[in-house]
Amino acid sequence: MDKRKIAEEKQRLLNINYTETYSKRVRKKAMAINMYLNDITPLSISKILCISDRSVYKYIELYREKGVLGLLQENPNRPISELELYSDEIIETLKKEPCSTINECSEKIENLTGIKRSPTQVAKFLKKKNFKRLKTAQIPSKADPEKQKDFLEKELEPRLEEAKSGKSKVLFVDAAHFVMGAYLAYLWCLTRVFIKSSSGRQRYNVLGAIDPFSHELTTVTNHTYINSDSICELLLKIHNKYVILGVPITIVLDNARYQRCNKVTERAKELGIELLFLPTYSPNLNLIERLWKFVKKKCLYAKHYETFADFKTSINECLSKIETEYKTEISRLITTNFQLFKDIKEHSSMEKAA
């Protein structure tokens, strides 16, 4: 074996040794053969790795017969994919350039390794490496991850800590605009299901404020528009509901113009409520957004309502069960674990390069 080939084998063995997806036994085999290729005697290897001489000679014999691929076999009667030899390269490539279909993955892996495998075989290999076919999510293109992180650490988390200890009250505020129509969804079914969709643009607006710890919900509703008057009405409701606690109240809200106007800020001062505005384009930091998604899932997706009254009633009933019937689900959903987007710039640069 030439020097270049030996160097490649050593590197491959090192990769196996430091990859946790492989079992301890496989990693120990790789370490033993790596030492052997570095001219360490079998007796020394057995002492260093605390294994028997016989095991070391067995590993060496297996390596001579089947190469690195033979070391990866836990069960000698069970075949192992040649793709395992290129596991690290495949994982790194697909992490940087994810594919939308398994056929694309198969083609990319073949170009990378020279090994042609069917889509079924490639899917099985990728699942073993913890790859999943996940739906992409979106975030506003103007969102600034650094500002979000700074706001979370310096402004939001300190207030949440006080609220958790009962020294203050923090509420997350936003409006949802439920338009009467078909909310399409995935269904397990034999044939495609068609959902009736209402005509027109009737909508039911819900302006809400939710406590991230008790999950108490305060709402103002209408079927016209949410404006500064709606915000002032909600502020008064919040004040009347929590003033008995005698603690500072902070509401977290976005930068909609009707929320930042003088009318709202002056009314908040009169009522002794602090307005904490999120960084622009930061829906991921407003916990009540999760509630609106939950409501759609529970009572709107793949459902048709004959009348607007039925539509509103369904939403109201869902909201009324937040603190009772849906308490367990809401407790898992609305927590103070915030999603930050650390890799947005990496993906952006990748797209530009493409």
C-alpha positions as CSV (number, residue, x, y, z in Angstrom):
1,M,0.0,0.0,0.0
2,D,1.5,3.4,-1.0
3,K,1.9,6.3,1.3
4,R,-1.0,8.3,0.0
5,K,-3.4,5.3,0.4
6,I,-2.1,4.7,4.0
7,A,-2.6,8.4,4.9
8,E,-6.2,8.2,3.5
9,E,-6.9,5.0,5.5
10,K,-5.5,6.7,8.7
11,Q,-7.7,9.7,8.2
12,R,-10.8,7.5,7.6
13,L,-10.0,5.5,10.8
14,L,-9.7,8.8,12.8
15,N,-13.0,10.0,11.5
16,I,-14.7,6.7,12.6
17,N,-13.0,7.0,16.0
18,Y,-14.4,10.5,16.6
19,T,-17.9,9.9,15.2
20,E,-20.4,9.1,17.9
21,T,-22.9,7.4,15.6
22,Y,-20.6,4.4,15.5
23,S,-20.6,2.0,18.5
24,K,-17.8,1.9,21.0
25,R,-16.6,-1.5,19.7
26,V,-16.3,-0.2,16.1
27,R,-14.5,2.9,17.3
28,K,-12.1,0.8,19.3
29,K,-11.4,-1.4,16.2
30,A,-10.6,1.8,14.2
31,M,-8.3,3.0,16.9
32,A,-6.4,-0.3,17.1
33,I,-5.9,-0.4,13.3
34,N,-4.9,3.3,13.3
35,M,-2.2,2.4,15.8
36,Y,-1.2,-0.6,13.8
37,L,-0.7,1.6,10.7
38,N,1.5,3.9,12.8
39,D,3.8,1.0,13.4
40,I,2.7,0.3,17.0
41,T,3.1,-3.4,17.9
42,P,0.0,-5.6,18.6
43,L,1.2,-6.2,22.1
44,S,1.5,-2.5,22.8
45,I,-1.9,-1.9,21.3
46,S,-3.6,-4.4,23.5
47,K,-2.1,-2.8,26.6
48,I,-3.0,0.8,25.6
49,L,-6.6,-0.1,24.7
50,C,-7.0,-2.7,27.5
51,I,-8.1,-5.5,25.1
52,S,-6.6,-8.9,24.6
53,D,-3.8,-9.7,22.2
54,R,-6.2,-12.1,20.4
55,S,-8.6,-9.3,19.7
56,V,-5.9,-7.1,18.2
57,Y,-4.7,-9.9,15.9
58,K,-8.4,-10.5,15.0
59,Y,-8.9,-6.9,14.0
60,I,-5.7,-6.8,12.0
61,E,-6.8,-10.0,10.1
62,L,-10.2,-8.5,9.5
63,Y,-8.7,-5.3,8.2
64,R,-6.4,-7.2,5.8
65,E,-9.3,-9.2,4.4
66,K,-12.0,-6.6,4.1
67,G,-10.4,-3.2,4.7
68,V,-11.9,-0.4,6.7
69,L,-15.4,-1.5,5.7
70,G,-14.9,-4.8,7.5
71,L,-14.2,-3.0,10.8
72,L,-17.6,-1.3,10.6
73,Q,-19.5,-4.6,10.7
74,E,-21.1,-5.3,14.1
75,N,-22.7,-8.5,12.8
76,P,-20.5,-10.3,10.2
77,N,-23.6,-12.0,8.7
78,R,-25.2,-8.6,8.0
79,P,-23.9,-6.6,5.0
80,I,-22.9,-3.0,5.5
81,S,-23.2,-0.2,3.0
82,E,-20.1,1.0,1.2
83,L,-21.4,4.5,1.8
84,E,-20.3,4.1,5.4
85,L,-16.7,4.7,4.2
86,Y,-17.8,8.2,3.0
87,S,-20.2,8.9,5.9
88,D,-18.5,12.1,7.1
89,E,-18.1,13.6,3.6
90,I,-21.8,12.8,2.7
91,I,-23.1,14.3,6.0
92,E,-21.1,17.5,5.6
93,T,-22.1,17.9,1.9
94,L,-25.8,17.5,2.6
95,K,-25.7,19.8,5.7
96,K,-24.3,22.6,3.5
97,E,-26.4,21.8,0.4
98,P,-29.7,20.0,1.5
99,C,-31.7,18.3,-1.3
100,S,-35.4,18.5,-1.8
101,T,-35.8,14.9,-3.1
102,I,-34.2,11.6,-2.4
103,N,-33.4,11.3,-6.1
104,E,-31.3,14.5,-5.8
105,C,-29.6,13.0,-2.8
106,S,-28.8,9.8,-4.7
107,E,-27.3,11.8,-7.6
108,K,-25.2,14.0,-5.3
109,I,-23.9,11.1,-3.3
110,E,-22.9,9.3,-6.6
111,N,-21.0,12.4,-7.8
112,L,-19.3,12.6,-4.5
113,T,-18.3,9.0,-3.9
114,G,-18.7,7.3,-7.3
115,I,-21.1,4.8,-5.6
116,K,-24.5,4.4,-7.3
117,R,-27.3,3.4,-5.0
118,S,-31.1,3.3,-5.4
119,P,-33.2,6.1,-3.8
120,T,-34.5,3.5,-1.3
121,Q,-31.0,2.5,-0.2
122,V,-30.0,6.1,0.1
123,A,-33.1,6.9,2.2
124,K,-32.3,4.1,4.5
125,F,-28.7,5.3,4.9
126,L,-29.7,8.9,5.5
127,K,-32.3,7.9,8.1
128,K,-29.6,5.9,9.9
129,K,-27.6,9.2,10.1
130,N,-30.6,11.0,11.6
131,F,-31.5,12.9,8.4
132,K,-35.2,13.7,8.2
133,R,-37.4,15.2,5.4
134,L,-38.5,18.4,7.1
135,K,-40.7,21.2,5.8
136,T,-38.8,24.4,5.4
137,A,-39.8,27.4,7.5
138,Q,-39.7,31.1,6.8
139,I,-38.5,34.2,8.6
140,P,-38.7,37.7,7.3
141,S,-35.6,38.5,5.2
142,K,-35.0,41.8,7.1
143,A,-34.8,40.0,10.5
144,D,-31.6,40.7,12.4
145,P,-30.5,37.7,14.4
146,E,-27.9,39.7,16.4
147,K,-30.5,42.3,17.4
148,Q,-32.9,39.6,18.4
149,K,-30.3,37.9,20.5
150,D,-29.3,41.2,22.2
151,F,-32.9,42.1,22.9
152,L,-33.6,38.6,24.3
153,E,-30.7,38.7,26.7
154,K,-30.8,42.3,27.8
155,E,-34.5,43.2,27.7
156,L,-36.8,40.2,27.6
157,E,-35.2,37.5,29.8
158,P,-34.6,39.8,32.8
159,R,-38.2,40.8,32.8
160,L,-39.3,37.2,32.4
161,E,-37.2,36.1,35.4
162,E,-38.9,38.8,37.6
163,A,-42.3,37.7,36.3
164,K,-41.5,34.0,37.0
165,S,-40.8,34.9,40.7
166,G,-44.0,36.9,41.0
167,K,-42.4,40.3,41.2
168,S,-44.0,41.5,37.9
169,K,-46.4,40.5,35.1
170,V,-45.3,40.0,31.5
171,L,-47.8,39.5,28.7
172,F,-47.3,38.9,25.0
173,V,-49.7,40.8,22.7
174,D,-50.6,40.4,19.1
175,A,-53.6,40.2,16.8
176,A,-54.8,37.3,14.6
177,H,-57.0,37.9,11.6
178,F,-59.0,34.7,10.9
179,V,-60.5,34.9,7.4
180,M,-63.5,32.7,6.8
181,G,-62.5,30.2,4.2
182,A,-60.7,26.9,3.6
183,Y,-57.7,26.3,5.8
184,L,-55.9,23.5,3.9
185,A,-54.0,20.8,5.8
186,Y,-52.4,17.4,5.5
187,L,-54.7,14.4,6.1
188,W,-54.1,10.7,6.3
189,C,-56.6,9.5,3.7
190,L,-57.0,7.1,0.8
191,T,-57.8,9.8,-1.8
192,R,-57.4,13.6,-1.8
193,V,-60.1,15.3,0.2
194,F,-61.6,18.5,-1.0
195,I,-62.7,21.1,1.6
196,K,-65.5,23.6,0.8
197,S,-64.3,27.2,0.9
198,S,-66.6,30.2,1.7
199,S,-66.7,33.1,-0.6
200,G,-66.1,36.7,0.5
201,R,-63.7,38.2,2.9
202,Q,-65.4,38.0,6.2
203,R,-62.8,37.9,9.0
204,Y,-62.8,37.6,12.7
205,N,-60.1,39.6,14.5
206,V,-58.8,38.6,17.9
207,L,-56.4,40.8,19.8
208,G,-54.9,38.9,22.6
209,A,-52.5,39.1,25.6
210,I,-51.2,35.8,27.1
211,D,-49.2,35.2,30.2
212,P,-46.3,32.8,29.4
213,F,-46.5,31.1,32.8
214,S,-50.1,30.9,33.9
215,H,-51.3,31.0,30.2
216,E,-54.2,33.3,31.2
217,L,-55.6,34.9,28.0
218,T,-57.2,38.4,27.7
219,T,-58.8,39.2,24.4
220,V,-60.6,42.0,22.4
221,T,-62.5,40.8,19.3
222,N,-64.2,42.4,16.3
223,H,-64.9,41.7,12.6
224,T,-63.8,45.1,11.3
225,Y,-60.3,46.2,12.0
226,I,-57.7,46.1,14.8
227,N,-56.5,49.7,15.5
228,S,-55.3,51.9,18.3
229,D,-58.7,52.0,19.9
230,S,-58.6,48.1,20.1
231,I,-55.2,48.3,21.8
232,C,-56.4,50.9,24.3
233,E,-59.4,48.7,25.1
234,L,-57.1,45.7,25.7
235,L,-54.8,47.8,27.9
236,L,-57.8,48.8,30.1
237,K,-58.8,45.1,30.4
238,I,-55.3,44.1,31.4
239,H,-55.1,46.9,34.0
240,N,-58.5,45.9,35.5
241,K,-57.6,42.2,35.5
242,Y,-54.1,42.5,37.1
243,V,-54.1,45.8,39.1
244,I,-55.1,43.8,42.2
245,L,-51.7,42.1,42.1
246,G,-50.0,45.4,42.7
247,V,-47.0,44.5,40.5
248,P,-45.5,46.2,37.4
249,I,-47.1,45.1,34.2
250,T,-45.1,44.8,30.9
251,I,-46.7,43.9,27.6
252,V,-44.5,42.7,24.7
253,L,-45.7,43.7,21.3
254,D,-44.5,44.2,17.7
255,N,-43.9,47.5,15.9
256,A,-47.3,48.0,14.1
257,R,-48.0,51.7,13.7
258,Y,-51.3,51.6,15.6
259,Q,-49.4,50.1,18.6
260,R,-46.7,52.8,18.7
261,C,-48.9,55.8,18.2
262,N,-49.2,58.6,20.9
263,K,-52.7,57.5,21.8
264,V,-51.5,54.1,22.8
265,T,-48.3,55.1,24.6
266,E,-50.1,57.9,26.6
267,R,-52.9,55.4,27.6
268,A,-50.3,52.9,28.7
269,K,-48.6,55.6,30.9
270,E,-51.9,56.5,32.5
271,L,-52.6,52.9,33.4
272,G,-49.0,52.2,34.5
273,I,-48.3,49.6,31.9
274,E,-44.8,49.3,30.3
275,L,-44.8,48.8,26.5
276,L,-41.8,46.7,25.4
277,F,-41.5,46.7,21.6
278,L,-39.8,43.8,19.9
279,P,-37.0,44.3,17.3
280,T,-38.5,44.7,13.8
281,Y,-39.4,41.5,12.0
282,S,-39.2,39.3,15.1
283,P,-42.4,37.1,15.2
284,N,-40.3,34.3,16.7
285,L,-39.9,36.3,19.9
286,N,-43.7,36.8,20.4
287,L,-45.0,33.8,22.2
288,I,-48.7,34.5,21.3
289,E,-47.9,33.7,17.7
290,R,-47.7,30.0,18.8
291,L,-51.3,30.3,20.2
292,W,-52.7,31.5,16.8
293,K,-51.1,28.5,15.0
294,F,-52.6,26.2,17.7
295,V,-56.1,27.7,17.2
296,K,-55.9,27.2,13.4
297,K,-54.8,23.6,13.9
298,K,-57.5,22.8,16.4
299,C,-60.6,24.3,14.9
300,L,-59.9,25.6,11.4
301,Y,-57.6,23.3,9.4
302,A,-59.6,21.1,7.0
303,K,-62.9,22.3,8.3
304,H,-65.8,24.1,6.8
305,Y,-68.4,26.3,8.6
306,E,-71.7,27.1,6.9
307,T,-72.1,30.5,8.5
308,F,-69.8,33.3,9.9
309,A,-71.5,32.9,13.3
310,D,-70.4,29.2,13.4
311,F,-66.9,30.2,12.4
312,K,-66.6,32.8,15.2
313,T,-68.2,30.4,17.7
314,S,-65.6,27.7,16.9
315,I,-62.7,30.1,17.5
316,N,-64.2,31.4,20.7
317,E,-64.8,27.9,22.1
318,C,-61.2,27.0,21.3
319,L,-59.8,30.1,23.1
320,S,-62.1,29.4,26.1
321,K,-60.5,26.0,26.5
322,I,-56.9,27.3,26.6
323,E,-56.7,27.2,30.4
324,T,-58.8,24.0,30.8
325,E,-59.1,21.3,28.2
326,Y,-56.0,22.3,26.3
327,K,-53.9,23.2,29.3
328,T,-51.4,20.4,28.9
329,E,-50.9,21.1,25.2
330,I,-50.5,24.8,25.7
331,S,-48.0,24.2,28.6
332,R,-45.8,22.3,26.2
333,L,-46.3,24.9,23.4
334,I,-46.0,28.2,25.1
335,T,-42.7,28.2,27.0
336,T,-40.0,30.7,27.3
337,N,-37.7,28.8,25.0
338,F,-37.3,31.2,22.1
339,Q,-36.1,30.2,18.6
340,L,-33.2,32.2,17.3
341,F,-31.9,32.0,13.8
342,K,-28.1,31.7,14.0
343,D,-27.5,30.3,10.5
344,I,-29.5,32.7,8.4
345,K,-26.4,34.5,7.1
346,E,-24.8,31.1,6.2
347,H,-27.8,30.1,4.2
348,S,-28.0,33.5,2.6
349,S,-24.4,33.3,1.5
350,M,-25.0,29.8,0.2
351,E,-27.9,31.0,-1.9
352,K,-25.9,33.9,-3.3
353,A,-23.0,31.6,-4.2
354,A,-25.5,29.2,-6.0
